[in-house]
Amino acid sequence: MSYRPRYHFAPPFGWMNDPNGLCQFNGVYHLFYQYHPFGVEWDDMHWGHATSIDLLHWEHKPIALRPDHDYDRDGVFSGSALVKDDVLYLYYTGNTWLDEKREALNQVQCLATSVDGVTFEKAVQNPLISEIPQRGNAHVRDPKVWEVDGRFYMVLGTRDATDGKVALYDSGDATHWSERGVIAGETGKHGWMWECPDIFSLDGQDVLLLSPQGMEPDGDRYHNLHQCGYFVGTLDLELPRFTHDAFTELDYGHDFYAAQTFLDERGRRILIGWNAMWEREWPEQAEGWTNQMTIPRELSLRNDRVYMTPIEEMISLRQQSRVLAGPKFEGDAFELSFATHGDFQFDCFGKAATFSKTGDWLELTRGTDVRRLQATGTTFRIFVDASSMEVFVNDGEFVFSSRVYPTSARTHQLHGDLTATLHRF
């Protein structure tokens, strides 16, 4: 029995966290990721690299970026990709520790480029940005870069003593950058650090995606160590300012963080998240690897809410489909789909985790750790893969993503007055 997924991306060995540099370059999808190849715990970060033609089947590539310069000697931290003039630009945060406890740090923004998408050269101008932003501090990281009408923009996550925030920069050549100021944050209620900011247009509005640290639980909300969510609003690049409505969690499961999006050549806004959370136990470490990504999701905006729908390519994984004849079945890589207005309960890997609908409550339970949401759900797609479960409700209106580690049982049960189809992968 292995915890290694069949259709989720996982590192060949070593530790993995945030997805980085998601893009499509010359028709090929690229996934970079925070990677420590020399052990199964987090340590000095590299950028791992994989490519795909369908976002499902990934080919591992050589490590793209290593902490091999003075300005990034203690870690090539998270960042993003930009395709410009048939060249792939990778922007990242170079990290150096200033004390033995790894508490004081210096973070600068850097660039590496590639013409073939395989070998990368760090820019001689590095670091591109070395100053602490106004109203920020030494914690300034995770550049996300995009282009508008021939001008380039970058957002960085930063903080002060109490509040997370996002700073905007712009450039005429994607290399020399000027700070424009803080465009969002300082709310007093959304945590003390905003990591992995990502801003993009979606169905006529602007969305700011971020991973805030330090948010306090509020009823049934915000019970993960750190959160991942978004604001819907309007970005004014002239002011500059992002005006927005309330914060919304993007995923309601136990394990979802540091999500990043990109626009593919078909015009789809696609998201991949880190299917994990900090300060957990990872049983797969006994197998020599740690963590996996979520399945890729296509985003849409409906009634000011971001929907995350499994990319249509997921259907191609279906090898065999049949209507469930009874409540009990076996398997470790499958999709379960059904529609119902009634209550139900799905027990995954024995009862390693349970997803249920009771009235207008949706609940994912793992041991004694419960994630629940008061919402109406009528259609459900449940993806199970060796050691994870992702539940998409109402075509992605609500999503629950959690790692689920079976002890021995590969059996599952679905109880309720409904007709479900099992798609084996």
C-alpha positions in Angstrom: 0.0 0.0 0.0 1.4 3.4 -1.0 0.2 6.9 -0.4 1.5 8.1 -3.8 -1.2 9.5 -5.9 -2.2 8.1 -9.3 -3.4 11.4 -10.9 -2.3 14.2 -8.6 1.1 15.7 -9.1 3.7 14.8 -6.4 7.5 15.2 -6.3 9.6 12.2 -7.3 11.3 12.4 -3.9 11.9 15.0 -1.3 9.7 17.8 0.1 7.3 20.0 -2.0 5.2 22.9 -1.1 3.9 26.0 -3.1 3.1 25.7 -6.8 5.3 28.3 -8.7 5.6 29.7 -12.2 2.4 28.1 -13.6 2.3 28.8 -17.3 1.9 27.5 -20.8 5.0 28.1 -22.9 5.1 27.1 -26.6 2.1 24.9 -26.1 3.5 23.0 -23.1 2.2 23.4 -19.5 4.9 24.1 -16.9 4.6 23.5 -13.2 7.4 24.7 -11.0 7.2 24.2 -7.2 9.0 24.8 -3.9 11.3 21.8 -3.5 13.8 20.4 -1.1 15.4 17.5 -2.9 17.7 16.4 -0.1 15.1 15.4 2.5 11.4 15.0 3.3 11.2 18.1 5.5 11.1 21.8 4.5 14.6 23.3 4.1 16.5 25.5 1.7 14.2 25.9 -1.2 14.8 25.0 -4.9 12.4 25.2 -7.8 11.4 21.8 -8.9 10.0 21.5 -12.5 7.6 19.4 -14.5 5.9 19.7 -17.9 2.7 18.4 -19.4 0.6 18.6 -22.5 -2.7 17.9 -20.8 -2.2 19.1 -17.1 -2.8 15.5 -16.0 0.3 13.5 -17.0 3.5 15.2 -15.9 7.1 14.7 -16.9 9.7 15.5 -14.2 12.4 17.8 -15.4 15.8 18.8 -13.9 15.7 21.3 -11.0 15.1 24.7 -12.6 16.5 27.0 -9.9 18.9 26.4 -7.0 20.0 28.6 -4.1 23.4 29.2 -5.5 24.0 33.0 -5.4 24.6 35.2 -2.4 21.2 36.9 -2.7 19.3 33.6 -2.7 21.7 31.3 -0.8 19.1 30.2 1.8 16.2 29.7 -0.6 14.7 30.3 -4.0 11.3 31.2 -2.6 7.9 31.3 -4.4 7.1 33.3 -7.6 5.5 33.3 -11.0 6.1 33.1 -14.7 5.8 35.6 -17.6 6.1 34.8 -21.3 7.7 37.8 -23.1 9.2 37.8 -26.6 9.3 34.0 -26.8 11.3 33.9 -23.6 10.1 32.4 -20.3 10.7 34.8 -17.4 10.6 33.3 -13.8 10.3 35.8 -11.0 11.1 34.6 -7.5 12.1 35.8 -4.0 15.7 35.2 -2.9 15.9 34.5 0.8 18.8 34.8 3.2 18.8 34.2 6.9 20.4 36.7 9.2 20.6 34.6 12.3 21.0 30.9 13.3 17.4 30.6 14.5 16.2 31.5 11.0 14.0 34.2 12.3 15.6 37.4 10.9 15.7 37.5 7.2 16.4 39.5 4.0 14.1 39.0 1.0 14.8 40.3 -2.5 13.0 39.9 -5.8 14.9 38.1 -8.6 14.6 36.9 -12.2 15.7 33.9 -14.3 15.0 33.4 -18.0 14.9 30.5 -20.5 14.5 30.2 -24.2 13.9 26.5 -24.2 11.9 26.1 -21.0 14.4 23.6 -19.6 17.6 25.5 -18.7 17.4 28.8 -16.8 19.9 31.7 -16.4 19.7 34.1 -13.5 19.7 37.8 -14.5 22.9 39.8 -14.0 20.7 42.6 -12.7 19.6 40.5 -9.7 18.3 41.4 -7.3 15.7 43.4 -9.2 14.1 44.7 -6.1 16.0 44.9 -2.8 14.3 47.7 -0.9 11.7 47.1 1.8 8.3 48.5 0.5 6.8 51.5 2.1 4.5 50.4 5.0 6.0 46.9 4.8 8.9 45.1 6.4 11.6 42.5 5.6 8.9 39.9 4.9 8.2 40.7 1.3 7.8 37.9 -1.1 6.0 35.8 -3.8 6.1 38.1 -6.9 3.2 37.6 -9.3 3.8 39.4 -12.6 1.5 40.2 -15.5 1.3 42.5 -18.5 -1.4 45.1 -19.4 -1.1 47.1 -22.7 2.7 46.6 -23.0 3.4 47.6 -19.4 4.3 45.1 -16.7 3.0 44.8 -13.1 4.0 42.9 -10.0 2.3 42.3 -6.7 4.2 41.3 -3.6 2.9 40.1 -0.2 4.2 41.9 2.8 3.3 43.0 6.3 3.8 45.4 9.2 3.7 44.6 12.9 0.0 43.6 12.8 -1.4 43.5 9.2 -0.8 41.7 5.9 -0.9 43.7 2.7 -0.2 43.7 -1.0 2.3 46.1 -2.7 2.2 47.0 -6.4 5.2 47.6 -8.7 5.4 48.4 -12.4 8.0 48.3 -15.2 8.4 49.2 -18.8 10.7 46.3 -19.6 9.9 43.6 -17.0 13.3 44.1 -15.4 13.5 47.6 -13.9 10.8 48.0 -11.3 9.3 51.0 -9.4 7.1 50.7 -6.3 3.6 52.2 -6.7 2.4 51.5 -3.2 0.1 49.3 -1.1 -3.1 48.5 -3.0 -4.9 46.3 -0.5 -4.6 45.1 3.1 -4.2 46.8 6.5 -7.8 45.6 7.3 -7.1 44.7 10.9 -9.0 41.4 10.5 -7.3 39.4 7.8 -4.1 38.3 9.4 -0.6 39.6 9.9 0.9 38.4 6.6 -0.5 38.0 3.1 1.4 35.3 1.1 1.2 34.3 -2.5 -0.9 37.3 -3.9 -2.3 36.8 -7.4 -4.5 39.3 -9.1 -6.4 38.7 -12.3 -9.5 39.6 -14.3 -12.3 37.0 -14.3 -15.6 37.4 -16.2 -15.5 41.2 -16.2 -14.3 41.8 -12.6 -11.0 41.7 -10.8 -10.0 39.0 -8.2 -7.3 39.2 -5.6 -6.3 35.7 -4.5 -4.1 35.4 -1.4 -3.0 33.2 1.4 -3.3 35.1 4.7 -1.5 34.0 7.8 -2.8 34.8 11.3 -6.6 34.9 10.8 -8.5 33.9 13.9 -11.3 31.3 13.7 -14.8 32.8 13.2 -17.5 30.3 13.9 -17.1 27.6 11.4 -14.7 29.6 9.3 -10.9 29.8 9.2 -10.0 26.7 11.2 -6.9 25.8 9.2 -3.5 27.0 10.5 -3.4 29.5 7.5 -6.1 30.3 5.0 -6.5 30.7 1.3 -9.2 33.0 -0.2 -10.0 36.0 -2.3 -11.6 39.4 -2.7 -13.7 40.4 -5.7 -13.4 44.0 -6.7 -11.8 46.5 -9.0 -8.1 47.2 -9.6 -7.3 50.8 -10.5 -3.7 50.8 -11.8 -3.5 54.6 -11.9 -4.4 55.4 -8.2 -3.3 52.6 -7.5 -5.9 50.8 -5.4 -7.8 47.6 -5.3 -11.3 48.2 -3.9 -13.1 45.1 -2.9 -15.9 43.3 -1.1 -15.6 40.8 1.8 -13.0 38.0 2.0 -14.2 34.5 0.9 -12.5 31.2 1.6 -11.6 29.5 -1.6 -11.6 25.9 -0.3 -13.3 24.5 2.8 -11.2 21.4 3.4 -8.3 20.8 5.7 -5.5 21.0 3.1 -5.4 23.8 0.7 -2.9 26.7 0.5 -0.7 28.9 -1.7 -2.9 28.6 -4.7 -1.7 30.2 -8.0 -3.5 30.8 -11.3 -2.5 31.3 -14.9 -4.2 31.9 -18.3 -3.7 29.1 -20.8 -3.6 29.5 -24.5 -7.3 28.6 -24.7 -8.1 31.6 -22.4 -8.9 29.5 -19.4 -8.0 30.8 -15.9 -6.6 27.6 -14.3 -5.7 27.2 -10.6 -3.5 24.7 -8.8 -3.1 24.7 -5.1 -0.8 23.0 -2.6 -2.9 20.1 -1.2 -1.4 20.4 2.3 -1.2 22.6 5.3 1.8 23.5 7.6 2.5 21.8 10.9 0.9 18.5 10.0 2.1 14.9 10.0 2.8 13.4 6.6 2.8 9.6 6.6 4.2 9.5 3.0 7.5 10.7 4.4 8.2 7.1 5.2 8.1 6.6 1.4 10.7 9.3 0.8 8.4 12.1 -0.5 6.1 14.8 1.0 3.0 16.5 -0.3 1.0 16.8 -3.5 -0.8 19.4 -5.6 -4.6 19.6 -6.1 -6.1 18.6 -9.4 -6.1 21.6 -11.8 -9.3 23.7 -11.6 -10.9 26.1 -14.1 -12.1 29.3 -12.5 -15.3 31.3 -13.3 -17.1 34.1 -11.5 -20.8 33.7 -10.9 -22.7 36.2 -8.7 -19.5 37.6 -7.3 -18.4 34.1 -6.2 -15.4 32.2 -7.6 -16.3 28.7 -8.8 -13.6 26.1 -9.1 -14.5 23.3 -11.6 -12.2 20.3 -12.4 -10.7 21.0 -15.8 -12.5 19.2 -18.6 -9.5 17.0 -19.2 -10.3 15.1 -16.0 -13.0 13.2 -17.9 -10.3 11.5 -20.1 -9.1 9.7 -16.9 -12.3 7.7 -16.7 -11.4 4.1 -17.6 -14.7 2.5 -16.5 -18.0 3.9 -15.4 -20.9 2.2 -13.7 -23.8 2.9 -11.5 -23.2 1.8 -7.9 -25.3 -1.2 -7.2 -24.9 -1.0 -3.4 -23.4 1.2 -0.8 -20.0 -0.5 -0.5 -17.2 -0.5 -3.1 -13.4 -0.6 -3.3 -10.7 1.5 -5.0 -8.0 4.0 -4.6 -8.3 6.2 -7.7 -11.8 7.2 -8.8 -14.5 9.9 -9.2 -17.9 9.5 -7.7 -20.6 11.7 -9.2 -24.3 12.2 -8.3 -27.1 14.7 -7.7 -29.4 14.7 -4.7 -31.6 17.0 -2.7 -31.5 14.6 0.2 -29.0 13.7 2.9 -26.1 11.3 2.4 -22.8 10.2 3.9 -19.7 9.1 2.1 -17.1 7.1 4.2 -13.7 7.2 2.6 -11.1 4.5 3.2 -13.1 2.8 5.9 -13.8 5.9 8.0 -10.5 7.7 7.6 -12.6 10.6 6.5 -16.4 11.2 6.0 -18.2 13.7 3.8 -21.8 14.3 4.5 -24.8 16.4 3.7 -27.4 16.9 6.4 -30.1 19.4 5.6 -28.3 22.5 4.6 -25.0 21.5 6.2 -22.0 20.2 4.3 -19.4 18.5 6.5 -16.0 16.9 6.0 -14.7 15.0 9.0 -11.2 13.6 9.4 -10.8 12.0 12.8 -12.0 14.6 15.3 -11.1 17.5 12.9 -14.3 18.8 11.3 -14.8 21.3 8.5 -18.4 22.3 8.0 -20.3 24.8 5.9 -23.9 25.9 5.9 -24.8 25.8 2.2 -27.2 24.1 -0.2 -25.6 21.4 -2.2 -27.4 19.4 -5.0 -24.6 18.1 -7.3 -21.4 16.4 -6.1 -18.2 15.2 -7.7 -15.9 13.4 -5.3 -12.3 12.6 -6.4 -10.3 10.1 -4.3 -6.7 9.3 -5.1 -4.6 7.1 -2.8 -4.4 9.6 0.1 -6.6 12.5 -0.7 -10.2 13.5 -1.3 -11.5 16.6 -3.2 -15.3 17.3 -3.2 -16.8 19.7 -5.7 -20.3 20.9 -4.9 -22.6 22.6 -7.3 -20.1 22.6 -10.2 -17.4 24.0 -7.9 -19.4 26.6 -6.0 -18.0 25.0 -2.8 -14.9 22.8 -2.7 -13.4 20.7 0.1 -9.9 19.4 -0.3 -8.2 17.2 2.3 -5.5 14.6 2.5 -6.9 11.3 3.8 -4.5 8.5 4.8 -5.9 5.0 4.8 -4.6 2.6 7.4 -5.5 -0.6 5.7 -9.0 -0.4 4.3 -9.4 0.4 0.6 -13.2 0.2 1.0 -15.7 3.0 0.8 -19.4 3.4 1.5 -22.0 5.8 0.2 -25.3 5.9 2.1 -28.4 7.9 1.0 -31.4 7.8 -1.3 -29.5 8.6 -4.5 -28.1 7.1 -7.7 -24.3 7.6 -8.0 -21.9 6.8 -10.9 -18.5 5.4 -10.1 -15.7 6.4 -12.6 -12.6 4.3 -12.1 -9.3 5.9 -13.2 
